[in-house]
Amino acid sequence: MRVDPDPQPPPADLAELVDQRLVRQLAEAAAAQVGSGAVRLLGDGGLLQALAKQLIERALELELQEHLRGAGTNSPTGANGRTVAGRPGGPNGPNGARARRLLTEIGPVDVRVPRDRDGSFAPRTVRPRARRLPGLDRLVVSLTARGLSSGELVAHLAEVYGVELSRETVSVITDQVLDELADRRGRPLDPVYPVVFLDSVRSGRSGGPLVHLALGISADGLREVLGLWPAADGEHWPGVLAGLAERGVREVWVLVGDAGAGLAEAAAARWPRTVVHTSVAHLLHAALRHAPGEDWSGLARGLREICTAPTEAAALERLGRAEREWGPSHREVFRVWRAAWPLLAPGFRFGPEARRVLAGGGALERLHARLRRIEQAAGRVRDERAALKRVYLATLALESQAGVGRPWAGDWPAVREELRRGSRH
């Protein structure tokens, strides 16, 4: 009996299927004209647009062929012997094509979408009645997340890609992320997170609805947005923690947040062994509100040096020295700092690398800064739905900067073990 050899595994990337000689010949033929401006890459009439037309139409042809093979030779018929589409029964087959203009991330592309005789062909490449490809939607969401207003985005797409969209269409596209957020808020989570950051953010500096954010570091050291929740009724950390527990979180080693908002009590009720650590960024903001603006830079530097001390005793010594240096006129700054000490002191059981992780790496500060830039470009939002959308878009941009598969710390396994041991004290 003849035994077939093991089948070759499919290529890991579609690019492996491309004939590199053909690509090289095409590039050489177009290089001089592209450089001279005679041929455009993007936008209406661009080279990539022509290639996309060929690819999309060929994909549609292959889908139709597969559909006709899978459907057999006969179309479904009713009692009167006519097909579902109302034509006489008989073999299904091609039935011409319908012209359609698709908006894509490389510009508008005019394609011909093939049809079959009984009207049962529903291609995946171009969905029925679709006028945009998913790539354009992703581009709109990405540009909005990076601070472009609807007007700026519409002008940018028209100028660079030749794509005409209305502001209303941009809003419809970005509204899709709310469905994604709802799905994400219900997805199962890991049973253990070494660190979870909790923060309450606004969609801009000038106020607006408050949104609760949970940002976790997984056991693999990867940053992960665990969820966003509206906070119209003020702080409700017990509900946020209960939601995380319902989605499978059984253990959090260190919880970092605004400890003055009832977080410690909520954590103790949910995960008694969790170490609650006050957010250094929140503590700095709370303390510096009691100092004149010209002193903020020097005070912040001195207060951060307290947090980098090797031991709690050394940190207290630095705190006393800073109090003497700045004098009685800044007594309220240091009163805030000492009041928060019980939830700052647990950080000194960890080493420098672990403490840098607990400081957040500036992630939340970048999120707040991005929201302020979005507000400057797009204005203030006043309703809960718009606030959730804006904050979620900002977190998408934040996540993309982290990089896929890049751990939070260089030697993450060692930091993780240090966090585990420190949380057991």
N, C-alpha and C positions, 0 to 999 in steps of 0.2 A: 504494500500500500504506500502510495506516495504521500509524504508528509511535507506540508507547506512550511517554508521557513517562517520564523517569527516575524510578524508584521513590524514594519518600521514605525516608531512612535511619531505622532503628528508633530510638525514643527512647533517650537515654543512660541514663535512670533510669526505673524503674517508676512513680515519683511523677508523671512527666509524663503518664501515662495516666489519672490520677485526675481525675475531674470536680471541680474546685475549688469550684464552687458547691454541689455535693452535700456536700462536706466541710464547707463553711462552714455550711450549713443544719443539718447534724448537730451541729456544735460549738455553734451557738447554741441548739439545742433541749436539749442536755445541760448547757450551761454552768451554769445556775442550780441544777440538781439536783446536779451534781458539787460545786459550791461549798458547797451545804448539807449534803452528805454523803449525800443520798438515793440517789445513783448512784455506784458505785465504778468506778475505771478498771481497777485490777488485781485479781487474785484471783478466787475463785469468785463468779459472778454479776456480774462487772465488765463495763463497756461494751466494753473492748478484747477481752474474752473472747467476747462475742457477735459482734463484727466478725470475729474470727479464725475462729469457727465457720462463718460465711457464706463467708469467703474460701477456707477449706480445702475445704469441701464443694463449692463451685463449681469449684475447681481439679480435684477428683476427678471431677466430672461431665464436664468438658472432656477429661480424660485418658481416661475411658471412651469417650467419643464418638470420639476419635482412634484408640483401640485397635480399636474395632469397624470403623471405616473401613479401617484398615490391614490387619486380619485378613481382610477380605472377608466374604462372606455365609455361607460354610460353615465349620464347625468341623472340625479334623483328626479323622479317623475311623480306627479300627482295622480288622482283617480281618473282625470280626463286625458291622461297620456301626455301632458305637457310638462316641461321642466319647471323648476322653481322660478327661473327667470322668465317663464312665459313662452319659451320657444319649443318647437316640436322636440320630443325625446330623441335621443341619439347620442353619438359619441361627443364628449366634450373636446374642446380644442381652442387654439388661439383665436382671438376675435379683435384684432387690431390693437390700437393703443390710444391712450388719452394724454394730451400734452399737459404738463404741469410745471410751474415754476416753484422751485424749492429754495428757501432761504437757508444758507449754510454758513459755517464759520469762515469759509473762503470766498463768500459772495453768493449772489443768486445763480442757480444752476437750472437751466431748462432741460427737462427730461421727458421721455415718453414712457408712461406707465402702461404695460401690456394688460389686456383683459382676456378672459376666457368666455366661452359661449354661454355658460349657465350662470355667470356672475358670482361664482363661489370663490374666486381667487382673491385672497386678502394678504398681500405681501407684507413681510416684516421689514424689508429694507425701507420702504416708504409706506407708512401706515395709511389706511383709507382716509381721505380728506385732509391729510397732514400737509401743511405748507412750510413747515420748518423741520430741519433735522435736529436730533438731540444735541449735536455739537454746538449749534448756535445758542441753544438755551443755556448750555454750560458756560459759554463765553459771556452771555449777558449776566448770569449769576456771578461769575468771577469778577467782571468789571464793576458790578454794583457793590460787591463785597469789598472792593478796594477803594471805594469812595466816590465813584462817578455818579453824578446825579442822572436822573432819567433824560433830561435834555442833553447833557454832555455825552451820554452813552449813545443816544440816537444820532447825534452829529458825528461821533467817532465812527460808528458802524457805516454810516452813509459815505463818509470821506475815505475811509481806509478799505472797506470791503464792498462798497456799493450796495449795501443792504438797507432797505427802507423799512423802518419800524416806527410805530407810534409810541408815545409815552404810555398809553393805555396797554399796549401789547407788552411793553417792558414790565409793567406792573403785574400783568397776568403771568408772565414767565417767572418772575421772582416770587410770586405767591405760591408757586409749586413747592418751594422749599418748606412751606408750612406742613404739607403732607409728609415730606421727608422727615421733618422734625418730629411729627406725631409718631411716625414709625420708629424713629430712633429712640424716642422717649419710652417706648414700650418694649424695646428689644432686651433680651436677657443680658446680664452683665456677668463678669467673672466673680467667683466666690470670694477672692481675696484681692484687695488693692493696698499696696504698701503706703501710698499717700493719696489723699483726696483733698483738693482745694475747693472751698465753698466761698462764693462771693455774691454780692448783690450789686448789679450794674444797672445803669440807666442808659437809654439810647443816645444820650448826649449830655453835654455839660449843663444845659439850661433846664434840666428837669425832665419831665415825662415819666411814663410808667416804669416801675422798678421790675427787674427780672432777676431771678435767682439762677446761678450757674454752678454746676458741679463739674470740675475738671480733675480727672484721675490719672495716676501713673500706674500702669498695669504691672504685673509681676515680671513682664519682659522689659520694663523700663520705658514703655511707649506712652506718649501723651494721648489722652482720649477724653473727648467731651462726653460726659455721662448723661447730661440732660440740662434742659432749660425749663423754668417754670415761671408763670406770671406771679407777681407778688403784690397784687392790688391791695391786699389787706395787711400789708406790712410784713414783718419777719415771721416766717413759719418753718423754721428749720426742722421741727419734729416731722412735719409732713414730707419735707424733702428727703430726710433720712429714711423715713418709712417707705417712700417710693423706691429708693435704692435697694432697701432690704427685700422688698417684694419682687424685685427683678433679679434677685439671686445673690446680692452682696451679703456675705456672712461675717466678713472681717475686714476692718480698716485699721491699719497699724497706726498711722498718724493722720489726724484731721486738722487741716490748716484753714483758718478763717477769722472773721471778726468775732473774737471771743466775747466781746462785750454785748453781743446780741442774743444771749441765751444759748449759744452753740454748745458750750460745755455741758449744760444740763441735758440738752437734747441728745448729745452723743452718749452721755453716761446711761441714759435710759435705754438706748438702742444697742450700743456696743460698749459694755462697761470697761473693757480692757484697752480701749482706744486712747491713745495719747492725743490730747487736744493742744494744739500749738497756735498761738495768736499770729495773725498775719503781720509780718514786719512792715509791709507797705501800708496796711490800714493803721497800724500803730504810729508810723511816721506822720501820716496825714493828720491823725487825731492830735498828735503832740504839736506839730508845726502850726496848727491853727492858732495857737496861743503865742506865737512869736511874730515880729515884724518881718515882712518879705525879704528885707536885705540880709537877714540872719539865717534864712532857710538853708542855704548851701552849706555854711559852716556847721550849723546844728545837725543837719542830716548826715554829714560826714562823721561827726563825732558820735552820733547815736548808732550809726551802722558799725562803727569800730567796736562798740560795746557788744554787738551781736557776734562779732568774729573772734572774740576772746577765747582762749583755749579751754577755760573752765568757768564755772559759774562764779567762783570766788574772784577770778581775774576780771570777769565782766562787771561784778559789783564794784571792784576797785576802780575800773575805768568810768563807771557811772558816777561815782563820787568825785572823781577828778574833773569830769565834764561839768558837774554841778558847780564846783568851785570856780572853774574857768569862766563859765557864763554868768555867774553871779545871781543875786536875788531877783533881778528883773525878769529872769526866765524861770522862776520857780514853778509856774504852772505847767511848763513843758515837761519838767522832770517829775512833777506830781503824776501826770498822765502815765509816764513811763514806769514809775514805781508801782502804780496801781495795777498795771498789766503784768508785773513781774511773775506772779504765780503761773501764768500761762505762757510766759516767755522762757522761764527757767528750764522746762523739760527739754528744750532744744540742746542744752549743754551736755546731755547724755550721749549725744551723737558727735561724730568727728566732723572735720571741716567740709568734706565732700557731701556728706548727708545733710549738713546744715545748709549748704548751697542749694541742694534740691528743695529743702523746705522753704527757702526764701522765694521759690517760684521761678527763678531764672528770668524775671521780668515779663513772663508770659501774660499775666493779668494786666500789668501796666501797659503792655503793647495793645491789649484788647481795648482798654479804656481810651488810649490815644487814638486808635483806629475809629472808635465810635465817635470821638470828638471830630475827627476829620470828615466822617460821613455826615454828621450833623451840619457842619459848615457848608458842605456841598449840597445836601438834599433837604436841609431844614429840620425842624423839630417834629417828632411824632407825638400824638396825643392819646392814641388808643392802644390797648393791650396787644392786639393782633399785630399792628405795625411795629411795636416795640420788640416783640418776640422775633419777628422776621429780621429786623435790623441787627439784633444781637446775634442771631443764628448765622446770618451772612458774615458778620465780623469773625465769628469763631471758625467758619470755613476757611477764611483767609489765614487765620492764625494756625490752623491745623496744617495747611499746605506748607507753611514755612518750616514746620517741624521735620518734614521729610518722611518718606515712607520707610519704616523700619529703623529709624535712627533713635537709639535710646537716649533718655534724658541726661544721663551721666556717662562719662567715658568708661569707667570701670563699674558698670552697673551691678554685676553680681556681688561685688564687695560692698557697695553702698546698700544694696537690698538686704544683705545679711546684717549689716550694721543697723539698719532701720528695724529689722525683725528683732534683734537682740535688745535694742534700746526700748522698744515698745513693750518688752516683757518685764521691765524693771518695776 
